[in-house]
Amino acid sequence: MRKAMVCIAIMLFLAACDAPSQRDPVAFSEALPESEGEQLYLDMKCPTCHGHQGSGDGFLSGGLQPQPGDFSSAEVMGAIPDAQLKDAIRNGKGGVMPSYARFTDHQVGELVRYIRSLSQSP
C-alpha cells in the first residue's frame, strides 16, 4: 500500500510539473521595443557599450577608448548634430564602434531619433 501511495505521489508531482503555466503568456520581464529605432539599438547590441539607458555604461564600456557616448545627457546630445550621429552609425567611430553602412537612410534616421529620445525626460 505504501508503495502505491509513493507511486501516486510521484505521478501527481510529475503531472504538476508538466501542467500548463497559469502565468500570462504575453507577460514579459522586459518591455517590448516601442519603436523601430529602439529595435535597431537592441538588435545591433548597442547596449553592450552604450548601456540600456544610453548613458555609456554598458558592460564593455570600461575598457574602451574612446569611451562610448552618453546619449542620456541632454547637454551632450544638444552639442551633437544629427549629421555627426549619422556619420558615426554609418562609418563607425574611433576604431571601436563598428560601422553599419548597410543600414538604409530610414533605419539610420530611426536610430538617431531613438538615441535622441534617451536624453529626454519622460
QUIZI-V468163 format. One record per backbone hydrogen bond with DSSP energy under -1.0 kcal/mol. CO is the residue of the C=O (numbers start at 1). NH is the residue of the N-H. If there is no record, write none. Layout:
CO:NH / CO:NH
This chain:
1:5 / 2:6 / 3:7 / 4:8 / 5:9 / 6:10 / 7:11 / 8:12 / 9:13 / 10:14 / 11:15 / 12:16 / 13:17 / 14:18 / 24:27 / 35:39 / 36:40 / 37:41 / 38:42 / 39:43 / 40:44 / 41:46 / 42:45 / 45:48 / 46:49 / 46:50 / 47:51 / 48:60 / 49:58 / 50:56 / 54:71 / 58:61 / 61:64 / 70:73 / 73:77 / 74:78 / 77:80 / 81:85 / 82:86 / 83:87 / 84:88 / 85:89 / 86:90 / 87:91 / 88:92 / 89:100 / 93:96 / 93:97 / 97:93 / 100:103 / 104:108 / 105:109 / 106:110 / 107:111 / 108:112 / 109:113 / 110:114 / 111:115 / 112:116 / 113:117 / 116:119 / 117:120
